[in-house]
């Protein structure tokens, strides 16, 4: 139903080559439907905490690509919409084609060019899934720095659903509760893939955070990835602010 359209619901649709870079396929329905479902995942997680999406002050889409999810926040008239992506071409497309969105280009490593405690919500779908352990930890510290004390972080991981894709040795490592990372030399790209046992995320990645919600295979729009919602532990906020 989207074929041949330059724009959908008031926003331009990125070209096929850009959609492939973000979604791994040029299929326009997958791109639009997946982004809409990911936005709904964020809305529902916030709603469960008594937070209405249209009352958010500032929201950041980390790893926003060409606006797969960002385009679906057009009804949030009072929310500042921000994005960050390491691909300058994708960031430029968002700034030229998505109204009210401000997207910056980031390096593979932190920091981001934002002041401390700027955002009320940060989400990162299928981003930590492409990083080795040290880089994931670095970005978690950065998220803690730029998230407001009452804010929420939402992100997705490759969890138990993906175990069958692992080799025998990788499965043993995963079952021991260890992070499995393939192609670490391609860190930050789609060629690098990380697989996250639930216990590892809770103990190692979110040890300095309060886990608000975890839903196995719950990251709609990012098929069968787990979704996590966390917030800062206030006793650690001085560390995040460094």
Residue pairs with C-beta under 8 A, 6 or more apart in sequence:
1 29
2 8
2 13
2 28
2 29
2 32
3 28
5 13
6 12
6 13
7 13
8 32
9 71
9 74
10 74
11 67
11 71
11 74
11 97
11 98
11 99
12 97
12 98
13 28
13 31
13 32
14 22
14 31
14 66
14 67
14 93
14 97
16 26
16 28
17 26
18 65
18 66
18 89
18 90
18 93
19 25
19 26
19 27
19 28
19 31
19 66
20 26
21 65
21 66
21 87
21 90
22 31
22 65
22 66
22 68
22 90
23 30
23 31
23 34
23 65
23 68
24 190
25 31
31 68
33 221
34 68
34 221
34 222
35 67
35 68
35 69
35 71
35 72
35 221
36 72
36 221
37 220
37 221
38 68
38 69
38 72
38 125
38 219
38 220
38 221
38 222
39 69
39 72
39 73
39 221
40 220
40 221
41 154
41 218
41 219
41 220
41 221
41 227
42 53
42 69
42 121
42 123
42 154
43 53
45 152
45 154
45 213
45 227
45 229
46 52
46 53
46 56
46 121
46 152
47 53
48 213
49 152
49 212
49 213
49 229
51 152
53 73
53 76
53 79
54 75
54 76
54 77
54 78
54 79
55 78
56 76
56 79
56 120
56 121
57 79
57 80
57 120
58 79
58 80
58 82
58 118
58 119
58 120
58 121
59 73
59 76
59 79
59 80
59 81
59 82
59 119
59 120
59 121
59 122
59 123
60 82
60 83
60 84
60 114
60 118
60 119
60 121
60 122
60 123
60 146
61 69
61 70
61 81
61 82
61 83
61 84
61 123
61 124
62 83
62 84
62 122
62 123
62 124
62 127
62 139
62 143
63 84
63 85
63 86
63 124
63 125
63 126
63 127
64 70
64 83
64 84
64 85
64 90
64 91
64 94
64 103
65 85
65 87
65 90
66 90
66 93
66 94
67 83
67 93
67 94
67 97
67 98
67 101
67 103
69 123
69 125
69 221
70 81
70 83
70 94
70 98
70 101
70 103
71 98
73 79
73 81
74 99
74 100
80 102
81 100
81 101
81 102
82 101
82 102
82 103
82 104
82 114
82 119
83 91
83 94
83 101
83 102
83 103
83 104
84 91
84 103
84 104
84 105
84 106
84 112
85 91
85 94
85 103
85 105
85 106
86 105
86 106
86 107
86 108
86 188
87 105
88 105
91 103
91 104
91 105
94 101
94 103
95 101
95 102
95 103
104 112
104 113
106 112
106 113
108 135
108 187
108 188
109 135
109 138
110 138
110 139
110 141
110 142
111 142
111 145
112 142
112 146
114 146
115 146
116 145
116 146
116 240
116 241
117 145
117 146
117 147
117 148
117 149
117 151
117 241
118 146
118 148
119 146
119 147
119 148
119 151
120 148
120 150
120 151
120 152
121 151
121 152
121 153
121 154
122 143
122 146
122 147
122 151
122 152
122 153
122 154
123 153
123 154
123 155
124 139
124 143
124 153
124 154
124 155
124 156
125 155
125 156
125 219
125 221
125 222
125 225
126 156
126 219
126 222
126 225
127 155
127 156
128 136
128 139
128 155
128 156
128 157
128 194
128 196
128 205
129 156
129 157
129 158
129 193
129 194
129 196
129 225
130 187
130 188
130 189
130 190
130 191
130 192
130 193
130 194
131 139
131 181
131 187
131 188
131 192
131 194
132 181
132 184
132 187
132 192
132 194
133 179
133 181
133 194
133 204
135 187
135 188
136 194
136 205
137 205
140 205
140 206
140 208
140 209
141 240
143 153
144 208
144 209
144 232
144 236
144 237
144 239
144 240
145 240
145 241
145 242
147 153
147 231
147 232
147 240
149 232
149 234
149 237
150 231
151 231
151 232
152 212
152 229
152 230
152 231
153 209
153 228
153 229
153 230
153 231
154 227
154 228
154 229
154 230
155 227
155 228
156 219
156 222
156 225
156 226
156 227
156 228
157 194
157 196
157 201
157 225
157 226
157 228
158 193
158 194
158 195
158 196
158 225
158 226
159 195
159 196
159 197
159 198
159 216
159 217
159 225
159 226
160 197
160 198
160 216
160 226
161 216
161 217
161 224
161 225
161 226
162 195
162 224
163 171
163 174
163 195
165 195
166 174
166 180
166 195
170 180
170 182
170 195
173 180
174 180
174 195
174 197
175 197
177 197
177 199
177 200
177 203
178 197
178 200
179 194
179 195
179 196
179 197
179 200
179 204
180 194
180 195
181 192
181 193
181 194
181 195
182 192
182 193
182 194
183 191
183 192
183 193
184 192
185 192
186 192
196 205
196 226
198 214
198 216
198 226
201 228
202 211
202 214
206 228
206 230
208 233
208 236
208 239
209 230
209 231
209 232
209 233
210 230
210 231
210 232
210 233
211 228
211 229
211 230
212 229
212 230
212 231
213 227
213 228
213 229
214 226
214 227
214 228
214 229
215 226
215 227
216 226
217 224
217 225
217 226
218 226
218 227
219 225
219 226
219 227
232 240
